Amino acid sequence: MADFTRRDVIFLHAPSVYDFRKESILFGPISDVVPSSSVFEMYPVGITSIADRLERAGYHVQLINVAYRMLRDPDYDPEEQIKRLNPHLWAIDLHWLPHAHGALALAEIIKKHHPDAQIMMGGLSASYYHEELIQNPNVDFIVRGDSTEEPVLDLLRRLRTGVPLDGVPNLTWKRQDGTVVINPLTHVPDDLNDPNLPAYRYSMRSVFKYANLHNIVPYLRWLEYPMTALLISRGCTQHCSICGGSSAAYGKICNRQKPAFRSPAKLAEDAHFISRFSKAPIFVIHDLRMGGKEYAHQVLNALGDQKIDNEIVLELFTYAGDDFFGDVQRNLPRFSLEMTLETHDEELRRLNGKFPITNEQVEQTIDSALRHGCHRLDIYFMVGIPHQTPASAMASMEFARHLLERFGSKLQIYVAPLAPFLDPGSPAFENPEKYGYKLKARTLEEHRRRLTSPTWAQILNYDSVTMTAAQVAETTYATTARLTQIKADLGLEPKEGAARTLELIDAAQSLMGRIDKACELPPAEREQALSALKEEANAVNNRRVYKQTDFVSWGGRRWQLRPLGLARLMVELFFEELSLAWLRWKKRRYQWTPGAAAPDTSD
């Protein structure tokens, strides 16, 4: 008799470093300008679209955000939970390389307690390192590429029925004799209209289906500040040298020659669904104009037709003027913007392939946005970009001062390091000499090991020809301190808050120096000295240079869920789940193929 309650797939999202609660690591500012913590507990949105696709096909799929649960509850033991579970297939994302340690640790724990378990991994980093990763005895399958909803469904169907796996697109796998097979990466959809992306319907259904809210919370403070996202594309038109999501990187890793876009109607439908349960900001990932001027116009009109009153946060990749912002103002009652400028130096921007516009055009863009009602405009500078010197990074802070003096408090400026890694697949990683880098790690295993280094400066996988990793860290602290002082001088940050930030920077620098000295000791003394600094490192890790709420609230209030709309939606999703349960019952006329970790699919 078939088991109708056993999970078919359990997705696990790992922390960056699995045992971060025990290790003595100074993570520093590597996550200070993103919603998640240094544990990187935010899971990639693609997990939910794959899970939703499988559930719509009649499978039981559960998502467990292990990183969030470990961060939220010191007593939560993921190993104990893994021991109790027994799905047909385990799935672990390795999308961002900072999860190399945690993801592989979870795979090892699964095999420890379930030796015959089948483990699948996927994501950009798993795709890049698939040939190395498949050699790991704890990994059975790797789905490659940026759109794996259909390949995973195909894999699941074949595993259940014992059909050979040779026909599953994008799959790297092992036969029972250990022979590695690399199927062609051919599933590269031209549009994003089929998957629900992000699949908030799936996430909300799973809350009552598996009776656990905390398994699917994306980041630590999401319940207070429930920011959501719209993904307009997979792939990118930009050629940024340091980005693992650039056009070149997507071509190399995912065989994607051009971006695949979600239609304006689908994006508006997604935004309307979010607005039913949340009043919080909605972040639009990527510049709308990547799809062309007409595409951007259609998206804005479609959003306008929905009369959505949420704050909409748009990204800008290049100059924008009155035509674009007039269109935005007509359709979005409340909007904000993000620009990753990286440097004031126009030549360095050109070399990096990022924001190829003049500083005059930067100011024209800001001026036009504010005149058309932009609520807030964030600008990001970076330390560690190609050929940047410490002096150049500091000069960017003076340009930041000029912008703040001219445009005032609606402008928010941040500076962060290129950390923890120069992305594999990016042009600079593939050709480091051309862009002025010296790589300290190339393989997945080398990066996994670096993640447990005692300080974030030691974790960095690069030196540049103009700055060592230590200088990147030193310059990051110096530029952050300078920017903090500028904001205080201009009255844009309370002096008490600025003083606390400067004190944190001093504490972090002092601690990093003492950790570096401890690392020079003989092994036994080294471990003892690092252990003595653990509590101090934890205290520094738990504080941020920039308020986390800056990146999740956009000036909004806490607790911005819509109770009545949420209640109505949950009732609707309850009946949707009943319908899916009926579908599963009808389809489950046979058992999964019993036996070994993977069916014998050899010819």
C-alpha positions as CSV (number, residue, x, y, z in Angstrom):
1,M,0.0,0.0,0.0
2,A,1.4,3.4,-0.9
3,D,2.5,5.8,1.8
4,F,0.3,9.0,1.2
5,T,1.9,11.1,4.0
6,R,5.6,10.6,3.5
7,R,7.4,13.7,2.1
8,D,8.6,13.2,-1.5
9,V,11.1,16.0,-1.2
10,I,12.5,18.0,1.7
11,F,14.4,21.2,0.8
12,L,16.9,22.3,3.4
13,H,18.5,25.8,3.4
14,A,21.8,25.7,5.3
15,P,23.6,28.4,7.2
16,S,26.8,29.7,5.7
17,V,28.9,27.9,8.3
18,Y,27.1,24.9,9.8
19,D,28.4,25.2,13.3
20,F,28.4,29.0,13.5
21,R,27.1,28.8,17.0
22,K,30.3,27.0,18.1
23,E,32.9,28.5,15.9
24,S,34.9,31.6,16.8
25,I,34.7,33.7,13.6
26,L,34.6,37.4,13.2
27,F,32.2,37.8,10.2
28,G,32.5,41.5,10.2
29,P,30.4,43.6,7.7
30,I,30.0,41.0,5.0
31,S,26.2,41.0,5.3
32,D,25.6,44.5,6.7
33,V,23.8,45.7,3.6
34,V,21.4,42.8,3.0
35,P,18.3,41.7,5.0
36,S,19.9,38.5,6.3
37,S,22.6,38.1,8.9
38,S,26.1,36.8,8.5
39,V,24.6,33.3,8.6
40,F,22.9,34.2,5.2
41,E,19.6,32.7,6.3
42,M,17.6,34.0,3.4
43,Y,17.0,31.2,0.9
44,P,16.9,31.7,-2.9
45,V,13.5,32.3,-4.3
46,G,13.9,29.4,-6.8
47,I,13.4,26.9,-4.0
48,T,9.8,27.9,-3.7
49,S,9.1,27.9,-7.4
50,I,10.5,24.3,-7.6
51,A,8.5,23.2,-4.6
52,D,5.4,24.8,-6.0
53,R,5.8,23.0,-9.3
54,L,6.3,19.7,-7.7
55,E,3.2,20.2,-5.4
56,R,1.1,21.1,-8.4
57,A,2.2,17.8,-10.0
58,G,1.0,15.9,-7.0
59,Y,4.0,15.6,-4.7
60,H,4.5,16.3,-1.0
61,V,7.3,18.9,-0.7
62,Q,8.5,20.6,2.5
63,L,10.9,23.5,2.9
64,I,12.9,23.8,6.1
65,N,15.0,26.9,6.6
66,V,17.6,25.3,8.8
67,A,19.7,28.5,9.0
68,Y,16.8,30.6,10.3
69,R,15.8,28.0,12.8
70,M,19.4,27.7,14.1
71,L,19.7,31.5,14.4
72,R,16.3,32.0,16.0
73,D,16.5,29.1,18.6
74,P,19.9,28.2,20.3
75,D,18.3,24.9,21.3
76,Y,17.2,23.9,17.9
77,D,19.1,20.8,16.8
78,P,19.0,20.2,13.0
79,E,20.6,16.8,13.3
80,E,17.8,15.5,15.5
81,Q,15.2,16.8,13.1
82,I,17.0,15.2,10.1
83,K,17.2,11.8,12.0
84,R,13.4,11.9,12.4
85,L,12.6,12.7,8.7
86,N,12.8,10.2,5.8
87,P,11.7,11.8,2.5
88,H,12.2,10.0,-0.8
89,L,14.6,12.8,-1.9
90,W,16.6,15.4,0.0
91,A,17.4,18.7,-1.7
92,I,19.9,21.3,-0.5
93,D,20.5,24.6,-2.3
94,L,24.1,25.7,-3.0
95,H,23.2,28.8,-4.9
96,W,25.5,31.3,-3.2
97,L,29.1,30.1,-2.6
98,P,29.1,31.3,1.1
99,H,26.9,28.2,1.8
100,A,29.6,25.8,0.7
101,H,30.3,24.8,4.3
102,G,26.8,24.5,5.6
103,A,25.3,22.8,2.6
104,L,27.9,20.1,2.5
105,A,27.7,19.6,6.3
106,L,23.9,19.0,6.0
107,A,24.5,16.4,3.3
108,E,27.0,14.6,5.5
109,I,24.5,14.6,8.4
110,I,21.8,13.2,6.2
111,K,24.0,10.3,4.9
112,K,25.2,9.6,8.5
113,H,21.6,8.9,9.7
114,H,20.1,7.7,6.3
115,P,22.9,5.9,4.4
116,D,20.6,5.1,1.5
117,A,19.2,8.6,1.2
118,Q,19.3,10.3,-2.1
119,I,20.5,13.9,-2.0
120,M,20.1,16.5,-4.8
121,M,21.9,19.9,-4.9
122,G,21.3,22.8,-7.2
123,G,21.9,26.6,-7.6
124,L,24.5,28.7,-9.4
125,S,27.5,27.5,-7.3
126,A,26.4,23.9,-7.4
127,S,26.1,24.3,-11.2
128,Y,29.5,25.9,-11.5
129,Y,31.2,23.2,-9.4
130,H,29.1,20.3,-10.5
131,E,32.0,18.1,-11.7
132,E,33.8,18.5,-8.3
133,L,30.6,18.3,-6.3
134,I,29.4,15.0,-7.8
135,Q,32.6,13.4,-6.5
136,N,31.4,14.0,-3.0
137,P,30.1,10.7,-1.6
138,N,27.2,12.5,0.0
139,V,25.8,14.0,-3.2
140,D,23.8,11.9,-5.7
141,F,22.3,14.4,-8.1
142,I,23.0,18.0,-9.2
143,V,20.5,19.9,-11.3
144,R,22.3,22.6,-13.2
145,G,21.1,26.0,-14.6
146,D,18.8,28.7,-13.4
147,S,15.4,27.1,-14.2
148,T,15.3,23.6,-12.8
149,E,11.5,23.3,-12.0
150,E,10.9,20.9,-14.9
151,P,14.2,18.9,-14.7
152,V,13.6,18.3,-11.0
153,L,10.0,17.1,-11.8
154,D,11.4,14.8,-14.5
155,L,14.0,13.4,-12.1
156,L,11.4,12.8,-9.4
157,R,9.1,10.9,-11.8
158,R,11.9,8.7,-13.1
159,L,13.2,7.9,-9.6
160,R,9.7,6.9,-8.6
161,T,9.2,4.6,-11.5
162,G,12.7,3.3,-12.1
163,V,13.0,4.9,-15.6
164,P,16.6,5.6,-16.7
165,L,17.9,9.1,-15.8
166,D,19.8,9.7,-19.0
167,G,17.0,11.8,-20.5
168,V,16.8,14.3,-17.6
169,P,18.1,17.6,-18.9
170,N,20.6,19.6,-16.9
171,L,21.4,16.6,-14.6
172,T,24.8,15.5,-13.3
173,W,24.5,12.1,-11.5
174,K,26.1,8.9,-10.6
175,R,25.2,5.3,-11.6
176,Q,25.2,2.6,-9.0
177,D,28.7,1.7,-9.9
178,G,29.9,5.3,-9.2
179,T,30.2,6.3,-12.8
180,V,29.5,10.0,-13.3
181,V,27.1,11.0,-16.0
182,I,26.7,14.6,-17.2
183,N,23.5,15.1,-19.1
184,P,23.4,18.1,-21.5
185,L,22.3,21.5,-20.1
186,T,19.5,22.0,-22.5
187,H,16.5,23.2,-20.4
188,V,16.9,27.0,-20.7
189,P,13.4,28.6,-20.9
190,D,12.9,31.7,-22.9
191,D,10.4,33.2,-20.4
192,L,9.4,33.0,-16.8
193,N,5.7,32.8,-17.2
194,D,5.1,29.2,-16.2
195,P,6.7,29.0,-12.7
196,N,5.2,30.8,-9.8
197,L,8.1,32.9,-8.9
198,P,8.5,33.6,-6.0
199,A,5.9,31.1,-5.0
200,Y,4.3,32.8,-2.0
201,R,1.2,30.6,-2.4
202,Y,3.3,27.5,-1.8
203,S,5.0,29.0,1.2
204,M,1.7,30.0,2.8
205,R,0.0,26.7,2.1
206,S,2.9,24.8,3.7
207,V,2.4,26.7,7.0
208,F,-0.8,24.8,7.8
209,K,0.1,21.7,5.7
210,Y,3.2,21.0,7.8
211,A,2.0,23.0,10.9
212,N,5.1,25.1,11.2
213,L,5.6,28.7,10.4
214,H,9.3,29.0,11.2
215,N,10.4,26.5,8.6
216,I,9.6,28.9,5.8
217,V,10.5,32.3,7.3
218,P,13.1,33.8,5.0
219,Y,15.2,36.0,7.4
220,L,15.4,36.7,11.1
221,R,13.1,39.7,11.3
222,W,10.7,38.9,8.5
223,L,7.7,38.5,10.8
224,E,8.3,42.1,11.9
225,Y,9.3,43.5,8.5
226,P,7.7,41.1,5.8
227,M,9.5,42.5,2.8
228,T,8.7,40.5,-0.4
229,A,10.1,40.4,-4.0
230,L,9.2,40.3,-7.6
231,L,11.8,38.7,-10.0
232,I,11.5,40.1,-13.5
233,S,14.1,37.9,-15.1
234,R,16.6,35.1,-14.9
235,G,19.8,36.2,-16.5
236,C,21.1,39.7,-17.0
237,T,22.1,42.2,-19.7
238,Q,24.9,43.7,-17.7
239,H,28.6,42.7,-17.9
240,C,29.9,43.5,-14.4
241,S,33.3,42.0,-14.0
242,I,32.9,40.9,-10.4
243,C,29.3,39.6,-10.5
244,G,28.4,35.9,-10.6
245,G,25.0,36.9,-12.0
246,S,26.4,38.9,-14.9
247,S,25.6,38.1,-18.5
248,A,28.9,36.3,-18.9
249,A,28.5,34.3,-15.8
250,Y,25.0,33.2,-16.8
251,G,26.3,32.1,-20.2
252,K,29.1,30.1,-18.6
253,I,27.1,28.5,-15.8
254,C,23.6,28.2,-17.1
255,N,24.0,28.2,-20.9
256,R,21.8,31.3,-20.9
257,Q,22.6,33.5,-23.9
258,K,19.9,36.1,-23.1
259,P,17.6,36.9,-20.1
260,A,14.2,35.2,-19.7
261,F,11.6,37.7,-18.6
262,R,8.4,37.4,-16.7
263,S,5.5,39.0,-18.5
264,P,4.0,42.4,-17.2
265,A,0.7,40.6,-16.5
266,K,2.3,37.9,-14.4
267,L,4.4,40.5,-12.4
268,A,1.2,42.5,-11.7
269,E,-0.6,39.3,-10.7
270,D,2.3,38.5,-8.3
271,A,2.2,42.0,-6.8
272,H,-1.5,41.9,-6.3
273,F,-1.2,38.5,-4.5
274,I,1.4,40.0,-2.2
275,S,-0.7,43.1,-1.5
276,R,-3.6,40.9,-0.3
277,F,-1.6,39.8,2.8
278,S,1.1,42.5,3.2
279,K,1.4,46.3,3.3
280,A,5.2,46.0,3.4
281,P,7.6,47.0,0.6
282,I,7.9,44.9,-2.5
283,F,11.4,44.8,-4.0
284,V,11.7,44.4,-7.8
285,I,14.8,42.5,-8.6
286,H,16.7,43.8,-11.6
287,D,16.2,47.0,-13.6
288,L,12.9,47.0,-15.5
289,R,14.6,48.5,-18.5
290,M,16.6,45.4,-19.1
291,G,13.7,44.2,-21.1
292,G,13.6,47.4,-23.1
293,K,11.7,50.7,-22.8
294,E,8.4,49.3,-23.9
295,Y,8.6,46.3,-21.4
296,A,9.3,48.7,-18.5
297,H,6.4,50.8,-19.6
298,Q,4.0,47.8,-19.7
299,V,5.2,46.5,-16.3
300,L,4.6,49.9,-14.7
301,N,1.1,50.2,-16.4
302,A,0.2,46.7,-15.2
303,L,1.3,47.5,-11.7
304,G,-0.7,50.8,-11.8
305,D,-3.8,49.0,-13.0
306,Q,-3.7,46.9,-9.8
307,K,-3.8,50.0,-7.6
308,I,-1.2,48.6,-5.3
309,D,-0.4,50.8,-2.3
310,N,2.7,49.0,-1.1
311,E,6.1,50.7,-1.4
312,I,7.7,49.5,-4.6
313,V,11.5,49.4,-4.6
314,L,13.1,49.6,-8.1
315,E,16.7,48.9,-9.1
316,L,18.5,51.2,-11.5
317,F,21.5,49.9,-13.6
318,T,22.1,53.1,-15.5
319,Y,21.0,56.7,-16.2
320,A,17.3,57.4,-15.9
321,G,15.5,60.7,-16.7
322,D,12.1,62.4,-16.6
323,D,10.4,60.1,-19.2
324,F,11.1,57.0,-17.0
325,F,10.4,58.6,-13.7
326,G,7.2,60.3,-15.0
327,D,6.0,56.8,-16.0
328,V,6.9,55.5,-12.5
329,Q,5.2,58.4,-10.8
330,R,1.9,57.9,-12.7
331,N,1.7,54.2,-11.8
332,L,3.2,53.8,-8.4
333,P,1.8,55.8,-5.5
334,R,4.9,55.2,-3.4
335,F,8.3,54.1,-4.8
336,S,11.9,54.0,-3.8
337,L,15.1,53.2,-5.7
338,E,18.4,51.4,-5.4
339,M,21.6,52.2,-7.3
340,T,24.9,50.2,-6.9
341,L,27.3,52.8,-8.0
342,E,30.4,51.1,-6.4
343,T,32.8,54.1,-6.9
344,H,32.9,57.7,-7.8
345,D,35.7,57.0,-10.3
346,E,34.2,56.9,-13.8
347,E,37.2,55.1,-15.3
348,L,37.0,52.3,-12.6
349,R,33.3,52.0,-13.3
350,R,34.0,51.6,-17.0
351,L,36.7,48.9,-16.3
352,N,34.2,47.1,-14.0
353,G,31.4,47.2,-16.5
354,K,29.1,48.7,-13.9
355,F,27.1,51.8,-14.2
356,P,28.8,53.2,-17.3
357,I,27.6,56.8,-16.9
358,T,29.2,60.0,-15.8
359,N,28.9,61.5,-12.3
360,E,26.9,64.3,-13.9
361,Q,24.4,61.7,-15.1
362,V,24.3,60.1,-11.7
363,E,23.3,63.5,-10.2
364,Q,20.8,64.1,-13.0
365,T,19.2,60.7,-12.3
366,I,18.9,61.4,-8.5
367,D,17.5,64.9,-9.2
368,S,14.9,63.6,-11.6
369,A,13.9,60.7,-9.3
370,L,13.4,63.0,-6.3
371,R,11.4,65.6,-8.4
372,H,9.0,62.8,-9.4
373,G,8.3,61.7,-5.8
374,C,10.9,59.1,-5.0
375,H,10.5,58.4,-1.3
376,R,14.0,57.1,-0.7
377,L,17.0,56.5,-2.9
378,D,19.8,54.1,-1.8
379,I,23.3,54.3,-3.3
380,Y,26.0,51.6,-2.6
381,F,29.7,52.0,-2.8
382,M,32.1,49.1,-2.6
383,V,35.6,48.4,-1.4
384,G,37.7,45.8,-3.4
385,I,36.6,46.4,-7.0
386,P,39.1,46.0,-9.8
387,H,42.1,48.4,-9.6
388,Q,40.7,50.4,-6.7
389,T,43.2,51.8,-4.2
390,P,42.6,52.7,-0.6
391,A,42.9,56.4,-1.6
392,S,40.3,56.0,-4.3
393,A,37.9,54.3,-2.0
394,M,38.2,57.1,0.5
395,A,37.7,59.6,-2.3
396,S,34.3,58.0,-3.0
397,M,33.2,59.0,0.5
398,E,33.9,62.7,-0.4
399,F,31.7,62.2,-3.5
400,A,29.1,60.7,-1.1
401,R,29.4,63.9,1.0
402,H,28.7,66.0,-2.0
403,L,25.6,64.0,-2.9
404,L,24.3,64.2,0.6
405,E,24.9,67.9,0.8
406,R,23.0,68.4,-2.4
407,F,20.1,66.0,-2.0
408,G,19.6,65.6,1.7
409,S,17.9,63.0,3.8
410,K,16.0,61.1,1.1
411,L,19.4,59.9,-0.1
412,Q,20.8,56.9,1.8
413,I,24.4,56.0,1.2
414,Y,26.2,52.8,2.2
415,V,29.7,51.3,1.7
416,A,30.5,47.6,1.9
417,P,33.3,45.2,1.0
418,L,33.4,42.9,-2.0
419,A,32.9,39.9,0.3
420,P,33.1,37.1,1.2
421,F,34.1,35.9,-2.3
422,L,34.8,37.1,-5.8
423,D,32.1,35.1,-7.5
424,P,33.0,32.0,-9.5
425,G,31.8,32.5,-13.1
426,S,32.3,36.2,-13.0
427,P,34.7,37.6,-15.7
428,A,37.2,38.6,-12.9
429,F,37.2,35.2,-11.4
430,E,37.7,33.5,-14.8
431,N,40.4,35.9,-15.8
432,P,41.8,37.4,-12.6
433,E,45.0,38.8,-14.1
434,K,43.1,40.9,-16.6
435,Y,41.1,42.6,-13.8
436,G,43.9,42.9,-11.3
437,Y,43.2,40.0,-8.9
438,K,45.2,37.2,-7.4
439,L,42.9,34.3,-6.3
440,K,43.5,32.5,-3.1
441,A,40.9,29.8,-3.8
442,R,39.5,28.3,-7.0
443,T,37.9,25.0,-6.0
444,L,34.8,24.4,-4.0
445,E,36.7,22.6,-1.3
446,E,39.2,25.5,-1.0
447,H,36.3,27.9,-0.5
448,R,34.6,25.6,2.0
449,R,37.7,25.6,4.1
450,R,38.1,29.4,3.9
451,L,34.7,29.9,5.4
452,T,35.8,28.8,8.8
453,S,38.8,31.1,8.9
454,P,38.9,33.2,12.1
455,T,38.2,36.6,10.4
456,W,36.3,37.8,7.4
457,A,39.5,39.3,6.0
458,Q,41.0,35.8,6.0
459,I,37.9,34.4,4.4
460,L,38.2,36.6,1.3
461,N,39.3,34.6,-1.7
462,Y,41.3,37.3,-3.4
463,D,44.0,40.0,-3.1
464,S,44.0,42.7,-5.8
465,V,47.1,44.2,-7.3
466,T,46.2,47.4,-5.5
467,M,44.9,46.0,-2.1
468,T,45.6,42.9,-0.2
469,A,42.7,41.2,1.6
470,A,43.9,42.8,4.9
471,Q,43.9,46.2,3.2
472,V,40.4,45.6,1.9
473,A,39.3,45.1,5.5
474,E,41.2,48.1,6.8
475,T,39.9,50.3,4.0
476,T,36.3,49.1,4.6
477,Y,36.5,50.1,8.2
478,A,38.1,53.4,7.3
479,T,35.5,54.3,4.6
480,T,32.6,53.3,6.9
481,A,33.9,55.4,9.7
482,R,34.4,58.4,7.3
483,L,30.9,58.0,5.9
484,T,29.4,57.8,9.4
485,Q,31.2,61.0,10.4
486,I,30.0,62.7,7.3
487,K,26.4,61.8,8.0
488,A,26.7,63.0,11.6
489,D,28.3,66.3,10.5
490,L,25.4,66.9,8.1
491,G,22.8,66.1,10.7
492,L,21.7,63.1,8.8
493,E,22.5,60.7,11.6
494,P,22.1,61.3,15.3
495,K,25.4,61.9,17.0
496,E,24.7,59.2,19.6
497,G,24.1,56.7,16.9
498,A,27.2,57.7,15.0
499,A,29.3,57.4,18.1
500,R,28.0,53.9,18.7
501,T,28.9,53.0,15.1
502,L,32.4,54.4,15.4
503,E,32.8,52.5,18.7
504,L,31.7,49.3,16.9
505,I,34.3,49.9,14.1
506,D,37.1,50.4,16.7
507,A,36.1,47.3,18.6
508,A,36.0,45.2,15.4
509,Q,39.4,46.5,14.2
510,S,40.9,45.8,17.6
511,L,39.5,42.3,17.8
512,M,40.7,41.5,14.3
513,G,44.2,42.5,15.2
514,R,44.1,40.3,18.3
515,I,42.7,37.4,16.3
516,D,45.5,37.8,13.7
517,K,48.1,37.7,16.5
518,A,46.4,34.6,17.9
519,C,46.7,32.9,14.5
520,E,50.5,33.3,14.6
521,L,50.7,31.1,17.8
522,P,51.5,27.3,17.7
523,P,48.4,25.2,17.1
524,A,47.5,24.3,20.7
525,E,48.0,27.8,22.0
526,R,46.2,29.2,18.9
527,E,43.0,27.3,19.6
528,Q,43.0,28.3,23.2
529,A,43.6,32.0,22.3
530,L,40.8,32.0,19.7
531,S,38.4,30.2,22.1
532,A,39.0,33.0,24.6
533,L,38.0,35.6,22.0
534,K,34.8,33.7,21.0
535,E,32.3,35.7,23.2
536,E,33.8,39.0,22.1
537,A,33.5,37.9,18.4
538,N,29.9,36.9,19.0
539,A,29.2,40.3,20.5
540,V,30.6,42.1,17.5
541,N,28.9,39.8,15.1
542,N,25.5,40.6,16.7
543,R,25.9,44.3,16.0
544,R,25.6,45.9,12.5
545,V,27.2,49.1,11.2
546,Y,23.9,49.8,9.4
547,K,20.5,49.1,10.9
548,Q,19.0,45.9,9.6
549,T,15.6,47.7,9.3
550,D,17.2,50.0,6.6
551,F,17.1,47.0,4.2
552,V,13.7,45.5,5.1
553,S,11.4,48.3,6.1
554,W,12.3,51.2,3.8
555,G,11.0,53.6,6.4
556,G,7.8,51.6,7.0
557,R,6.3,50.5,10.2
558,R,6.6,47.1,11.8
559,W,4.0,44.3,11.6
560,Q,2.7,45.3,8.2
561,L,0.7,42.2,7.5
562,R,-3.0,42.6,6.6
563,P,-4.9,40.5,9.1
564,L,-8.2,40.3,7.3
565,G,-6.7,39.8,3.9
566,L,-4.4,37.2,5.3
567,A,-7.3,35.3,6.9
568,R,-9.3,35.3,3.7
569,L,-6.2,34.1,1.7
570,M,-5.5,31.3,4.1
571,V,-9.1,30.0,3.8
572,E,-8.6,30.1,0.0
573,L,-5.3,28.3,0.2
574,F,-6.8,25.7,2.5
575,F,-9.3,24.7,-0.2
576,E,-6.5,24.9,-2.8
577,E,-4.6,22.4,-0.6
578,L,-7.6,20.1,-0.4
579,S,-7.8,20.2,-4.2
580,L,-4.1,19.3,-4.5
581,A,-4.5,16.5,-2.0
582,W,-7.2,15.0,-4.2
583,L,-4.8,15.3,-7.2
584,R,-2.1,13.5,-5.2
585,W,-4.5,10.7,-4.2
586,K,-5.5,10.1,-7.8
587,K,-1.9,10.0,-9.0
588,R,-0.5,7.8,-6.3
589,R,-1.4,4.4,-7.8
590,Y,2.0,3.0,-7.3
591,Q,4.9,3.0,-4.8
592,W,8.3,4.6,-5.3
593,T,10.9,2.2,-6.5
594,P,12.3,0.6,-3.4
595,G,15.9,-0.4,-2.7
596,A,19.2,1.4,-3.4
597,A,20.1,5.1,-3.1
598,A,19.3,5.5,-6.8
599,P,17.8,3.2,-9.4
600,D,20.1,1.3,-11.6
601,T,19.8,3.2,-14.9
602,S,22.7,1.7,-16.8
603,D,22.1,0.4,-20.3
